[in-house]
Amino acid sequence: MGFKVGMPVLKLKNARSGGKNRGKSKNSGNLRSVLGEAGTERWSATKTLDRSLSDTNEHLGPYSSGVEAYEAIMAEVEEYSEAYKAEHGRGVRKDAVLAFAMIVKPPAEVVNAMTPEERARFFRDSYDTLVELDVLKDDNVRMRERHRDEGGEHEHIVSMAYDGDGRLNGKKVVSLGMFKKLNREFPRRMRAKGWDVEECDVYDQDAVKGMTPEEADAYKAEHRERKARQGLSANEYIALKHAEEAERRAIDAYDMVRQETDLERCGVHVDAQEAYDDAVIEAYAEMEPTRRALKDADKRIAEADEREQAAQESEARTKSLNSQVGLMAVRMNRMMYPDPDEYKRHLWDPAYDSKASIDDFGEFVSRQDETAKRNARQAQANAQEREELARLADDIKVASAEADSVPEKTGWMMGWIRQHAPKAYAAAQNAYEKRLKPVIDRIRNVQQRAHQRRVPTGFDDVADAYEHRFDGDKGLGE
């Protein structure tokens, strides 16, 4: 089974410099205090420290005493500052980051289960990997202490903050790039060396891009909480774990009580569900006339469309016939009277039979015009009726949907509440009134409009039920 290796990093400043923000940052610490805590002095207030085991700690760096390491580092910084000032005109800032400390800390249950040889190999491989990743340089390490007197065995490493150019540059050394190496590259290389080390859970900016806003907020909150834990002292972390354990036990106890209560109320819930099912069936039965009215309205709209289409086809046939008959009459007269003058003279002469033919044709054309006008008026009336029926159908559908939703929301439970919770019944009655009253008003409006157009609605049962809702001793849901 894999495990994660905690590797917190702390920037170290000289406490005697008296910087304005000294001691306020969770990411920086007092150089002398950190060295004294890691070295043989063991300036630690951690409650898990067992000083009887301090003699078993192993000293692997140039200095084992934190005080000696501090004096040597300050002398080294003073010499560096003078050289830097001669070259750049100013020395090292008083609040500059001089070094950084890191801890290689596998889980106590994992490291304690290893043999002494396995533990030695694990910390040796860890240190070598940090050097390979350029997180540490042997020349810059001033202390390397392996503690066995405080929980699981772990290793403290203190290194000067020299960058690749040999300058004290804590901002560049302890950077986001370093943490990416510790969280991603370190576990991969340790796995290549035979250790089942898992990658640490860190904030992944690319992962947030594919999340919903709610998922991204939850992911960021979890990361902030985990980061806050990393800034806690050992005593604070122990207190937090104890509080979480107490909270977990309280939640378990609450869940047990809630389950027992749920079992006691199980019978009531079953009865309520059955009442709800009956109310839904009854509501669908009441809405059946409304659905039939909607179906009838749709049928009438379709019939109106068919009549309009027939009228348009009749008008088109009439126009075609008029054109054909008129053209035939002209051709016949032209054939009877080829000469234009003769054609004009005899065309209107009552003595010729052709005049009667022309009159009959004129009467025919007049009748066709009246038929076309009548068809046009009928088409306009059909269009108006279809629009009115469409609006009426929409109103019926809206009112139907609203009336259909009332029993599902509140009505089914009123009878039970009235019997078992009288005080809650008044509030529920008020909510029921506000929910159903606007629906009934819409039903009445649709009924009035449908009555004017002689269209059945099927809302009578719903409206009457609302008007007589207080008759008898039944609750709203019964």
C-alpha positions, 0 to 999 in steps of 0.5 A, a space after each residue: 500500500 502506498 504512502 505519502 511523504 510530508 516535506 514542509 519547507 520553512 524560510 529562515 531569517 536572522 531574528 536579531 535583525 528585527 524586521 517589521 514582519 518578523 514572526 508573522 509569516 507562516 512560511 518563515 521562521 527564526 534561524 536560531 530557534 529552528 537550528 536549536 530545535 533541530 540540533 542537540 539542544 532540542 529547543 522543542 515544546 512539542 508534547 510528543 517529544 521524549 527526551 529520554 530518546 534524544 541520545 539516539 538521534 543521528 547527526 549527519 551534517 557538518 554541525 550537530 549543535 544548533 548554536 554552533 551552526 547559527 554562529 557559523 552561518 552568521 559569520 558566513 553571511 557577514 563575510 558574504 555581505 561584505 563581498 556583496 557590498 564591495 561589488 554592488 554598493 550595499 550589503 545583505 538586507 536585514 530581513 533577507 532569507 538566509 537559509 531554509 529548513 525542510 523535514 522528510 517525514 513519512 507516516 509514523 506507522 509506515 516508518 516504524 514498521 520498517 527495519 533499521 536497515 530499511 529506514 536508513 536506506 529510505 532516508 539515504 534514498 530521499 536525500 539523494 533524490 533531493 540532490 538529484 532534483 537540485 532541491 539541495 546541494 551538498 555544499 549548502 547543507 549545514 545541518 542534517 539531523 535524524 530524530 528518533 525521539 519524537 513520534 516516527 523517525 524523520 529527518 531535519 535538513 537545514 541548507 543555505 539559500 544560495 541560488 545557481 549563481 552563488 547568491 543568497 536568494 531565498 525567493 528564487 530558491 524556495 519557489 513554486 518550482 521547488 514545491 512542484 518537484 517535491 510534490 510531483 517529481 520526488 514521489 516518481 523518482 522514489 517509486 523508481 527506487 523501489 519505494 511506493 511513495 504517492 504524489 501529494 495532493 496539491 492545487 492543480 490550476 489546469 484541473 480547475 479549468 474543466 470543473 463547474 463553478 461549484 466543483 471549482 469552489 469546493 476544490 479550492 476550499 479543500 486545498 485552502 484547508 489542507 494548506 492551513 493544516 500544513 502551517 500548524 505546529 505539532 501541538 496544534 496539529 495534535 489538538 486538531 486531530 483530537 477535535 476531529 475525532 471527537 466530532 466524528 464520534 458525536 456525528 456517529 452518535 447522532 446518526 445512531 439516534 436519527 436511525 432509531 427515530 427514523 425506524 419509529 416514524 417509518 409507519 407514518 411515512 408509509 401511510 403518507 406515501 400511500 395518501 400521496 399516491 391516492 391524491 395523484 391518481 385522483 388529480 389525474 382523474 379530475 384533469 381528464 375532462 380538461 385533456 379531452 377539451 384540449 383534444 377537441 380544441 386541437 381537432 377543431 383547429 385542424 378542421 378550420 385549417 382543412 376548410 381554409 385549404 379547400 377554399 383556397 383550392 376552389 378559388 384557384 380552380 375558379 380563376 383557372 376556369 374563368 381564364 379558359 372560358 373567356 379565352 374560348 369565347 374570344 376565339 369563337 367570336 374571332 372565328 365568326 367575324 375575322 374582319 375587325 370592323 365586322 367583329 365589333 359591329 356584330 358583337 353588340 348587335 341584338 339581331 345576331 345569336 352571338 349577342 346572347 352567347 356573350 350575355 350568358 358568358 358575362 352572367 357566368 363570369 359574374 357568378 364566378 366572381 361572387 363565388 371567389 369573394 365568398 370563398 375569400 370571406 370564408 377563409 378569413 373567418 376560418 383564420 380568425 376562428 383558428 387563432 381564437 381556438 389556438 389562444 384558448 387551447 394555450 390558456 387551457 393547457 396552462 391552467 391544466 398544468 397549474 391545477 395538476 400540480 396543486 395536489 402533488 405540492 401541498 394538498 395530499 398532506 393537509 389531512 394528516 397535518 390537520 390531525 397530527 399537527 394542528 399548529 402547522 395546519 394554519 400555516 399550511 392552509 395559508 400556503 395552500 390558499 396562495 398556491 391554488 387561488 391564482 389557479 382557480 382565477 385562471 380557470 374561471 377566466 378560461 371558462 368564461 372565454 370558452 363559454 362565449 365560444 362554446 368550447 368545453 373545458 372540463 374545469 367545473 369539478 376543480 373549481 367546485 372542489 375549491 369553492 366547497 373546500 371547507 365543507 365537512 370535516 375533511 382536510 385539504 388533502 382528503 
